């Protein structure tokens, strides 16, 4: 059998086709299933100068009506996708918070930061132990406004710790 040598202009076509196939492939992701192990919480009595009869109920009312802080009292998502190609971390769960972009991903750690909903958020995942720390920071103006109106101090840091395991992408 005689082999015909293709001209250089035709030899590049298979290379381009192979490169394009790589772009159409689905992004590689890690899927995490997590359980909350701790939450920094709020000492409802300390957020008021004069403690109301029902500090938790009063806080929920004030936090919802005046400051939109109620979402900080709910648990963070239990399922997460870490997209290794796009360097994003997000949850498919409804109302789960912001998507983290520009994540720093190494063989032993995932770190991501984002400013959303008027707050700063930081996500740290130890890829060896499976420990996730999800932190929200309140803006100083919100804390100052609360103190001037209610006399007590809101926590600056709201933190959830989770134990996570990697799961397969499909059920």
C-alpha positions as CSV (number, residue, x, y, z in Angstrom):
1,X,0.0,0.0,0.0
2,X,1.3,3.4,-1.0
3,X,1.1,6.2,1.5
4,X,0.3,9.7,0.2
5,X,1.8,12.6,2.2
6,X,-0.7,15.3,2.7
7,X,0.3,18.9,2.2
8,X,0.8,21.0,5.4
9,X,-2.4,22.9,4.9
10,X,-4.5,19.7,5.1
11,X,-2.5,18.2,7.9
12,X,-3.6,20.9,10.3
13,X,-7.3,20.1,9.9
14,X,-7.3,16.9,12.1
15,X,-5.4,18.9,14.8
16,X,-8.0,21.7,14.8
17,X,-10.8,19.2,14.9
18,X,-9.3,17.5,17.9
19,X,-8.8,20.8,19.7
20,X,-12.4,21.7,19.1
21,X,-13.6,18.4,20.5
22,X,-11.9,19.3,23.7
23,X,-13.8,22.6,23.9
24,X,-17.2,20.9,23.5
25,X,-16.5,18.4,26.2
26,X,-18.4,19.0,29.5
27,X,-16.5,20.9,32.2
28,X,-15.0,18.7,34.9
29,X,-16.6,19.1,38.3
30,X,-16.4,17.8,41.8
31,X,-19.7,17.3,43.6
32,X,-19.9,17.6,47.4
33,X,-22.5,16.3,49.8
34,X,-22.2,18.1,53.2
35,X,-23.7,18.1,56.6
36,X,-23.5,21.1,59.0
37,X,-21.4,20.4,62.1
38,X,-21.6,23.9,63.6
39,X,-23.0,27.4,63.2
40,X,-21.6,30.5,65.0
41,X,-25.1,31.6,65.6
42,X,-26.4,34.7,67.3
43,X,-26.9,35.4,71.0
44,X,-30.2,37.1,70.6
45,X,-30.0,38.8,74.1
46,X,-26.7,40.5,73.2
47,X,-28.0,42.2,70.1
48,X,-30.3,44.5,72.2
49,X,-29.4,47.0,74.9
50,X,-32.7,46.3,76.6
51,X,-33.5,42.7,76.1
52,X,-37.1,42.2,74.8
53,X,-39.3,39.5,76.4
54,X,-38.8,37.3,73.3
55,X,-35.3,38.2,72.0
56,X,-35.3,35.6,69.2
57,X,-38.8,36.6,67.9
58,X,-37.9,40.3,68.1
59,X,-34.6,39.8,66.3
60,X,-36.3,37.8,63.5
61,X,-38.8,40.6,63.1
62,X,-36.2,43.4,63.1
63,X,-33.7,41.5,61.0
64,X,-36.4,40.8,58.4
65,X,-38.1,44.2,58.3
66,X,-35.1,46.5,58.7
67,X,-31.9,44.7,57.6
68,X,-32.6,41.6,55.5
69,X,-30.5,39.5,57.8
70,X,-32.9,36.6,58.1
71,X,-31.1,34.6,55.3
72,X,-28.0,34.5,57.6
73,X,-30.0,32.5,60.1
74,X,-30.7,29.7,57.7
75,X,-28.4,26.8,57.1
76,X,-26.1,26.9,54.1
77,X,-26.6,24.4,51.2
78,X,-25.7,20.8,51.7
79,X,-24.8,20.0,48.0
80,X,-22.2,21.9,46.0
81,X,-20.6,21.7,42.6
82,X,-16.9,22.7,42.2
83,X,-16.3,23.4,38.5
84,X,-12.6,22.8,38.0
85,X,-12.5,24.3,34.5
86,X,-14.5,27.4,35.2
87,X,-13.1,27.8,38.7
88,X,-16.6,28.3,40.2
89,X,-18.3,26.9,43.3
90,X,-22.1,26.9,43.4
91,X,-25.1,25.0,44.8
92,X,-28.0,23.6,42.9
93,X,-30.2,24.1,46.0
94,X,-32.7,27.0,45.7
95,X,-31.9,30.2,47.6
96,X,-28.5,28.8,48.5
97,X,-26.6,32.1,48.3
98,X,-24.1,33.5,45.8
99,X,-22.1,31.6,43.2
100,X,-18.4,31.8,44.0
101,X,-16.2,32.7,41.0
102,X,-12.5,32.8,40.5
103,X,-12.0,30.0,43.0
104,X,-8.4,29.1,43.9
105,X,-8.2,25.3,43.5
106,X,-5.3,23.2,44.5
107,X,-4.8,19.5,45.3
108,X,-5.5,20.1,49.0
109,X,-7.7,23.2,49.2
110,X,-10.5,25.2,47.5
111,X,-10.8,28.9,48.4
112,X,-13.3,31.3,47.0
113,X,-14.6,34.8,47.8
114,X,-17.4,36.9,46.6
115,X,-19.3,40.1,47.5
116,X,-23.1,39.7,47.0
117,X,-26.3,40.8,48.6
118,X,-24.4,43.6,50.4
119,X,-22.2,41.1,52.3
120,X,-18.8,39.4,51.8
121,X,-18.7,35.6,51.6
122,X,-15.7,33.3,51.9
123,X,-15.7,29.5,51.2
124,X,-12.8,27.3,52.3
125,X,-12.8,23.6,51.6
126,X,-10.0,21.3,52.9
127,X,-9.9,18.6,50.2
128,X,-8.1,16.2,52.5
129,X,-10.3,16.3,55.6
130,X,-13.6,17.3,53.8
131,X,-14.1,20.2,56.2
132,X,-15.9,23.2,54.7
133,X,-16.0,26.6,56.3
134,X,-18.5,29.0,54.9
135,X,-18.2,32.6,56.3
136,X,-20.4,35.7,55.8
137,X,-19.2,39.1,56.9
138,X,-21.6,41.9,57.7
139,X,-20.9,45.4,56.4
140,X,-19.8,47.8,59.1
141,X,-22.5,50.3,58.2
142,X,-25.2,47.6,58.9
143,X,-23.6,46.8,62.3
144,X,-23.4,50.6,63.2
145,X,-27.0,51.2,62.1
146,X,-28.2,48.2,64.2
147,X,-26.2,49.4,67.3
148,X,-27.6,53.0,67.0
149,X,-31.2,51.7,66.8
150,X,-31.1,48.6,69.1
151,X,-28.1,49.3,71.4
152,X,-26.5,45.8,71.0
153,X,-23.8,44.4,68.7
154,X,-24.5,42.2,65.7
155,X,-21.8,39.6,65.0
156,X,-19.4,40.7,62.3
157,X,-18.7,37.0,61.3
158,X,-21.4,34.4,60.7
159,X,-19.8,31.0,60.1
160,X,-21.0,27.5,59.2
161,X,-18.7,24.4,59.4
162,X,-19.7,21.4,57.3
163,X,-18.3,17.9,56.9
164,X,-18.3,17.1,53.2
165,X,-17.7,14.1,51.0
166,X,-17.2,13.9,47.2
167,X,-20.0,12.2,45.4
168,X,-20.3,10.9,41.9
169,X,-21.8,13.3,39.4
170,X,-24.8,11.1,38.6
171,X,-27.3,9.2,40.7
